[in-house]
Amino acid sequence: ELRRALDPMWHSLGPRTRRMVHDLASIRQLLFSLLQFDAVEFLGLVENLWAAETSTGEVPAWFATADAQALQVLARERVYQLAPRRPGQPPCVTRILEPHAK
């Protein structure tokens, strides 16, 4: 909707503003997906978004925020659980699934 509102003057906007509009669209997509997808699908979407955005070389500014990091961690924790082992050994990754919200 914001993109459509800015469409008449899109050509006059700077690259930073265009990037912000794109970032807002990505965040909006994540919000709707959180309500529609189960935990595994949402984690896949988050990881794909991260991979796609970082592969272009233009990392969005919001990726560096604490909220973006929390989004990644919490999306993984809904699917995987790290169980500690004896000292000196790596933790054991156990796949857990949150009940489907639908």
N, C-alpha and C positions, 0 to 999 in steps of 0.2 A: 504494500500500500504506500509506503514511503517512497519507493522507487517510482511508482506511478504518479505520485504528487510532484516529484522532482523532474519528471520526464520532460516537460517543456524547457527546462533550463539545464538538463543533464550535460549538454555539451560545454557549458560554461563552468561547470564544477571542477574543482581540482582533484587530483588523484587521491589525496588524503580523504576528502569528503566521500568520494565514490567508494573507497575502501571501507569507510565507516558504515555506509549504507549496506554494503555487502556483508559486513560483519554482523550487523543487526538482523539481517535476513537469516544468517546462519544460526544465530542465537534463538531467533523465533522458531526456526525449524526444530532445534533441539528441544525447546519447551513443548511444542506440540507432540513431538516423538516420545517424550518422557511419559506423556499421558496415554499414548496409543500403543506403544511397543512394550513387549515384555523385557525383562532384564537383559537377556542375551542379545536380543535385537538392538536394544539401546546401546549396549556396550560396543557392538559392532559398528553402529552409526558413529559413536564418539571416536572410535579408533580410526575409522575411515576418514572422518572429517579432519582429524589431527594429521593423518598421513597426507591427505590431499593438500591441505593448507601449508604444511611445512615443506612439501616437495617442490612447491613453486618458488620458494626462496623468499616470499613475502609473508612472513609470519604475522598474523594479526596481533595487534597490541593487547587485546584481551586475553590471549593465550598465556601471557606472563603474569596475569593476576592470580591472586590466591584462590579466587572463586573458580577459575578455570582449572587449576590444579586439583581443587576439591572435587570438581565435577568428574575428572578422570579417576581419581582415587575411589570415590563413592560408586561410580559405575562399575569399576572392577570388583569392589567389595560386595556388590549385589550378586556377583557371579562366582567369584573366587574367594577362598579364605586361606590365609597363610597360617599354618600351624607350626609353632616353633619346635625344633628338634633339640638334641643335645648340643651343648656349646661347641662351636667350631664347625658344625654342619649347617648347610643351607636349609632354610625353612621348607617345609613340605607344602606344596600348593594343592589344595583340595577344591574341587569344583562344587559349589553349592548353588542352588537356584532358589530365588525368592518366589513365593507363590504368585501365579499369574494374576494380575490385578483386574483382568477383564471379566 
